[in-house]
Amino acid sequence: KRMNLDGVKVLFIENVGNLICPGEFPLGAHKRLVVVSVTEGPYMVVKHPYIFREANTIVLNKIDLAKAMRVNPSQLERDAKKINPHVPFIKTNALSGMGISKIINALGLKT
């Protein structure tokens, strides 16, 4: 079944499951945004390199929990930059709004 997308300017498609499953399927996306949380642990980038390699923007959310989770955000960024050197890496805290404007800019959207 086809969706009528007339008038739709932005459509977000969320993957189902983990970071591996949807990575290789072409969805016709213009941009690929990967959002991960520090609560997913310190090895998510090295465990799932394909999705990070294909990303146009990487978002690390729940940055306020990094210390409690014993996750080093700078190390996650270094891991991501080894795989995808020029990708924007945005640290966010959705509860406070930190970094949200950077995501909007990275996607080329206006606030």
PLY file of the C-alpha trace (Angstrom):
ply
format ascii 1.0
element vertex 111
property float x
property float y
property float z
element edge 110
property int vertex1
property int vertex2
end_header
0.00 0.00 0.00
1.30 3.48 -0.84
1.11 6.51 1.41
-0.03 9.84 0.08
2.88 12.14 0.88
1.53 15.23 -0.85
2.35 18.20 1.33
4.70 16.22 3.58
7.94 18.15 3.95
9.67 15.93 6.49
9.10 12.25 7.16
11.00 10.44 9.90
11.26 6.66 9.62
12.25 4.88 12.79
13.90 1.50 12.52
12.42 -1.47 14.30
14.66 -3.58 16.49
18.36 -2.97 16.76
20.90 -0.96 14.78
21.79 -3.85 12.47
18.44 -4.84 10.98
17.45 -1.77 8.94
20.90 -0.54 7.98
21.22 -2.11 4.57
17.68 -1.58 3.29
17.23 1.37 0.91
14.28 3.44 2.05
14.68 6.37 -0.31
15.89 8.62 2.49
17.60 11.87 1.65
19.43 11.89 4.97
20.18 9.24 7.53
20.17 10.29 11.16
21.33 7.78 13.77
20.20 8.42 17.34
21.73 6.40 20.17
21.67 6.92 23.91
24.48 6.62 26.41
22.27 4.05 28.16
23.02 1.66 25.28
26.58 1.35 26.56
30.10 2.27 25.50
30.49 -0.16 22.59
27.51 0.60 20.38
29.59 2.24 17.64
32.16 -0.55 17.37
29.43 -3.23 17.54
27.34 -1.67 14.75
29.76 0.13 12.40
27.63 -0.12 9.24
24.83 2.15 10.43
27.33 4.75 11.66
29.29 4.59 8.39
26.12 5.34 6.43
24.88 8.12 8.73
24.72 11.76 7.67
24.38 12.81 11.32
24.97 10.97 14.58
23.10 12.00 17.72
24.17 10.87 21.18
21.21 11.42 23.49
20.82 11.30 27.26
24.24 12.90 27.62
23.30 13.87 31.17
23.43 10.17 32.13
26.93 9.51 30.76
28.72 9.63 34.10
26.17 7.39 35.83
26.36 4.89 32.94
30.18 5.05 32.91
30.13 5.97 29.24
32.70 8.36 27.80
30.92 10.47 25.13
34.26 11.64 23.72
35.31 8.02 23.15
32.04 7.27 21.37
32.65 10.29 19.15
36.22 9.13 18.41
34.90 5.67 17.53
32.32 7.20 15.20
34.85 9.52 13.54
37.14 6.54 12.81
34.29 5.02 10.81
32.83 8.23 9.36
35.38 11.07 9.73
33.25 14.00 8.54
29.89 13.13 10.11
28.38 15.69 12.48
28.28 14.19 15.99
25.73 15.95 18.17
25.41 15.44 21.91
21.91 16.00 23.21
19.72 15.94 26.25
16.15 15.84 25.01
14.78 16.67 28.46
16.59 20.00 28.59
16.59 20.65 24.84
20.39 20.72 24.66
21.58 20.08 21.10
18.14 19.99 19.47
18.79 23.12 17.41
22.00 21.48 16.13
19.98 18.51 14.88
17.55 20.83 13.13
20.46 22.63 11.46
22.18 19.36 10.49
18.99 18.23 8.76
18.72 21.53 6.92
15.43 22.41 8.59
14.30 25.77 9.90
13.02 26.35 13.42
0 1
1 2
2 3
3 4
4 5
5 6
6 7
7 8
8 9
9 10
10 11
11 12
12 13
13 14
14 15
15 16
16 17
17 18
18 19
19 20
20 21
21 22
22 23
23 24
24 25
25 26
26 27
27 28
28 29
29 30
30 31
31 32
32 33
33 34
34 35
35 36
36 37
37 38
38 39
39 40
40 41
41 42
42 43
43 44
44 45
45 46
46 47
47 48
48 49
49 50
50 51
51 52
52 53
53 54
54 55
55 56
56 57
57 58
58 59
59 60
60 61
61 62
62 63
63 64
64 65
65 66
66 67
67 68
68 69
69 70
70 71
71 72
72 73
73 74
74 75
75 76
76 77
77 78
78 79
79 80
80 81
81 82
82 83
83 84
84 85
85 86
86 87
87 88
88 89
89 90
90 91
91 92
92 93
93 94
94 95
95 96
96 97
97 98
98 99
99 100
100 101
101 102
102 103
103 104
104 105
105 106
106 107
107 108
108 109
109 110
